Amino acid sequence: MLGPITAGVVVAWGFSEATLFFVLPDVVITWLAVRRGVFAGLIAALLATVGTVAGGWVMYRWGATDPAGVGDALVGLPAIDRAMVDQVRSALAADWRRALFGGAFTGVPYKIFAAGAPQVGIALAPFLLVSIAARLARFASLALVAGVLGRAAAVRLSTTQRLGLVLAIWVVFYAVYWTVTPS
C-alpha cells in the first residue's frame, strides 16, 4: 500500500502532467512498481488516473472558454508544436475514442486531447469516462511490466541498482523524446 504522502504525490503528478507539467506520471508509477511491487504500481496507476482525469477536466474547461490561450500555452511546452495540436484536433473530430486510446500509447500528451475535445463538440462527461479507461489502461500496463521486470531483475540487482536502472531509462527516454519531437 502507498502512504498518504506518496499517494498525494502520485495524484498531484497526474494532475500536473495533464495540465502544464511535461513529465508523465509513468516515471513515479514505474519507480513504485519496481520498488514496492506490482500491487503498489497498480495503486499508483489508479491514483495517477484520478489526478490525470481531474487535470483533464481543467484543460477541457480551459479549451472550452479560451481555445486560443490554451493552444498558445500548449505549444510553449516541450515536444508540443502547433502541428501536433492540429493533428490531435483532427483525430478527435474523426474518431475521438480511438484517438484518446491511441494517444495514451503513442506519446501524444493527454492535455492536448483534453483541451481540444470541447472544440470539436465532445461532451465533458463522455470524454472524462473514456479518459479514465484510456489513462488507466496505459498506467496499469506500465505498472505491470515494471513490477514484473523489477521482480525478475531482483535476482541479480539490488533495489538501488534496479531503481537506478529505472531512472536511467527515463532520463534516456526524455532526452530522446524532447530531442526528436518537434517543439
Salt bridges, closest charged atoms under 4 A:
GLU17 OE2 - LYS111 NZ 3.15
ASP26 OD2 - ARG138 NH2 2.34
ASP72 OD1 - ARG82 NH2 3.00
ASP86 OD1 - ARG89 NH1 3.48
ASP95 OD2 - ARG98 NE 3.54
